[in-house]
Each structure stands twice: as structure tokens, then as C-alpha cells.
Amino acid sequence: MPRLFEDLAMARLDGRFPRLIDKLARVQLLILGDWGTHTLNDQQRLDLLENFERALQAQITMMIFPRKNGQG
């Protein structure tokens, strides 16, 4: 998950954000691993919500794996 947020932040800075979001919306399966490994800031929460909304609209299958107890 941290890498996804890094990519989204960089894309926002260099103007690629709309293209990256569109690219994510075209996949059939989106796997989010290490869920809950770090606290999200406001922008990360908004980015994640936008991805969830687009996934629902596009009927993308999402798999979310939580952090295991005792890790990280």
C-alpha cells in the first residue's frame, strides 16, 4: 500500500494523476496488500476513496489483505 500512495502523490505533483487513476480503473483485478500498515493522511484517504468509487463503477474485483497480527 505505501507504494501505491507514493505513486499517487508523485502523479499528482507531475500532472499524471488523472491518467494514473484512469489506468487503475481499467484493470480487472486490483490487489491491495499490507492493508493497515501505516496511518493515512487526508489526501491518501481521498485518493483511496476515489479508487474505491471508480472500482465500484467499473465493477473491478478488489482483494484487500490486512496486516497480520504482530507484524509491522
NORKABEL-V360090 format. One line per field, one symbol per residue. psi: psi as a letter, one per 30 degrees, with the letter a starting at -180 (. if undefined). A space follows every 50 residues. Layout:
psi: ???
This chain:
psi: eeeeeeeeeeeeeggfeeeeeeeefflfkjkjlhkgflkkleeeeeeeee eeeeeeeghkkkkkklkkkfk.
